[in-house]
Amino acid sequence: MVGEKKSILRTEDLRASFYETEVVHGISMSMDSNEVVAMIGPSGCGKSTYLRCMNRLHEEVPGASVEGHVYLEDRDIYGISVDPVGIRRKIGMVFQKPNPFPTMSIFDNVVAGVRLAGVNRRAVLEEICEESLKQASLWEEVKDKLKAPGSSLSGGQQQRLCIARALAVQPPVLLMDEPTSALDPISTAKVEELIVELKNSVTIVIVTHNIQQAARISDKTAFLLMGDLIEFGETQQIFTNPKDSKTENYITGRFG
């Protein structure tokens, strides 16, 4: 059936620890293609750690470990023969603070990952750069200054540049960790509009402390508390008729 959604990323009994302390407790969750999944919960509840497990960034932290499974299109990304760098090309990441490569031009920022993958033909790189910046709703703002440093852009533009950089390698999944928390309201609105547009071509998992943002842009919402997945479902159901009293208490502001 055309347009039918299917699971593209799922975790099974995923546990994450720092040294001897387990901070994510056996989370099983499935994300479908072409949807936005928001992860909400109070600070320190394991949202960002869980997110970083989904593209093998968690293991880069000293003392960090992961148990359980993460499947990208039915392939276990923690399998013995799996290259973590290759996984990160397929499961991109956008961080809380915009992090363009400061010494690189806007153009070089966008195509950095593509070059690492072995693409060097200028015409191909130019086409990828333009398409990625258009996807990130940034092309019209920067097309005449592609040689300028990425760090010369405003905060909101830098974040969209980082999104373009992630999109350039055409990942099926894009993870976003508080991507608008450092931005002003106008820039935040632009990124939110962009996220809604991007789900036509990529599955997005976003960690946010902004409950209203989750309600505005996501198709599904997961509520985490103290490292546990309390509830996961359609966003409208989570916000209007939560099944767990803890979810209701958090959404209504009784704690958090």
N, C-alpha and C positions, 0 to 999 in steps of 0.2 A: 504494500500500500504506500503510495507516494506521500512523503511528509511524515510517515510514522516514526515515532521516536523509539530509540533503542538505547539500552545501557551502554555508555561509552567508558565510564570510570566507576569502579566500585571498590570498596574496602571490606574485608572480612576479618573480624576479630582483631582489628588493628590496635596495637598497644605501643606506646612510645614512652621512653624513660630518659631521665638525666641521671647518670650513675645508677644509684639503687632506687631512685624515686620514680615511680610510674605516674605520668601526668595525663596520659590518654588511656582509657580503660576499655579495651575491647570493642571498638566502634565498628559496626557493619552498616554500610550505607551505599546506595547506588544512585549515580547521576546519569541522566539521559542526555542524548545528543541534542544540541540546539536549545538548551535551557540555561537559565541563570539560577544557581543555587546559592542562597545566602546563609551564612553561618553566624548566629547571634549567641550572646551570652556574656556574663560579666567578665571583667579583666581577670586573666589568670585561669580561665576555665579550660584551656587546652585548644582553643580554636586555631591559633596560628601554628602551634606545634603539629596538630592534625593536618593542616594545610600543607606544611613543609614536608610531611611524610609522603604526600601524594606525588612529589616529584624528586624524592630522595635528597632533599636539602637538609633534612633533620640530621642525617648521619654525618654531615660535615661539622657539626658542633662537637667539641671535645666532650667525651663522656656520654654522648647520646646513643641510644639504641632503639631498634624497631623490631617488633614481633607481629606476626599476622601477615596478611596479604593485601596488596593493592593491584588491581587488574585494570589495565588499559586495553580496551577491546579484547578482553579475555586473555591477555598476556600478563603474567605476573611480573611486575617491574622490579621485584626483589629476587628474581630468578638468578641462579649462579652465573649464567652467561650474559646477563643483561648489562649494557654499558650505561652508567648513570648519566653521562653527558648526553648520550643519544636520547635518553628518556626526557631530559630537560628541554630538548628541542621540541619534543612532542607535547610536553606539558609545561607551557611557559609560565613565568612568574612576574607579577608586577608588585612592587613593595610599597610600604606605607609612605616612605619619603622618596620623591623622584630621584633616580640615580643614573642620569646620563653619564657617559664617559666624558669627563670634563675637558680632556685635551683633544677630543675628537670633534669633527664637524657634525652638523645635523645629518648630512648624508652618510658619513662613516658610522655614526651611531646606529642608524637604521639597518645598515647592511652588515654590521659586525658579525652577527651569528651566521649569516648566509656565507660570508667569506670563510669563516671557520669550517663550514661544511664543504668547502672546496670550490665555491662558485666565484670566479674572478673576472669574467667577461664584463667589460664596462657597460655595454648596452643592456645586458641582463640585469646588472646591479641597479642601473638607473630605472629600469621598468619596475623592479621589485620595490625600490625606494618610493617611487611615486605611488604605486598601488597601496603600499603599507601606510603611507602618510594619509592617503585618501581614506583608507579604512579607519584610521585613527582621527579623522576629521581635523587634520592639521595641515594638509597640503596647501590650501589657499593662503594660509598664514605664513608659510615658510618657503614656498616654491622659489622665491627670488633671493633667498639667502641660505641655500643649502650648504655653502662653505663656511658659514658662521659656526662658532662653537655651540654645541648643544646646551652648554651651561649659560649661554646668553639669553635663553628663552625665559619666559615667566614660569612660575611654579606649575601652573596648570598646563602650560604648553609642554614643559619638561615631562610631566606625567604622561601626557598623550604621546610624546616622543618615545617614552619607555614602552608604552603600549604598542606603538608602531614597530619598535625594535623586536618585541616579542612576537608580533604577528608576521614579521618578515619571513620567518622560517615555516610558516603555515602550520602551527600546532592545532590539533583537534580540540585541545583543552587549554584554557588559560586560567591560572590561579591568581587571585588578587587579594592582597593582605592589607586591609584598610586603605584602599587606593586614594581616597579623598580626604582623609583625616587631616592632612597638612595643607589643604586647599581652601581658598575663599569660596563663598556660596556660588558665585557665577561659574567658577572653574569646576566646582562640584557638580553643578547642573549639567555642564557640558560632558563631563565624564559619565554621568548617569545616563544621559541620552545616548552616548556612544556605546555603553554596555548593552542597552536594549537593542541597538542596531546590530551589534556584533554577534548576538546569539543566533542570527541567521546563518552564520558560518562557523561558529566555535562555541563550545560549551564553556560556561564561565562559573567558577566557584569563587565567591567573594566573602571574605571575613569583614564584618562591619560591626561597630559599636552603635551605629545609628539605626535604631529600630524602624524609624520612618523610612529611611533609605531602603532597608530590606523589604518593607511593604510596597514601596514604589516600583522597584526594578526586578524583583525576583519572581520566579515561577514556583520555586519550592524553598522552604526555610527549615534549617536544622537548629535546634536549641540545645546548646551544650552547657553543662553545669558540673564543676569539679571533676572534669575529665570524662564525664559520662554523656552519652547522647540521650537526652531526655525525651525529645520528640522530633520527628521529621515528617513533613508532609507538604501538601499544597499550601502555598503562602496564605491564600485567602482563608483556608480552614484553620491554619495555625493562629492567625490574627483575630479571627471572628469566633472560632469555636474550638479552642485548644482542648486536647484530651487530658492533659496533665495539669494539675493545679499549680505546679512549679512554673510551667510555661506561662500560664495566665498571670501569675504573680509577677513574673519578670516583665512581661509585655505591658502590664498596667502600671508598672513603676513601683510596685510594693517592695522590691529589692533590686539590687544591681548597681 
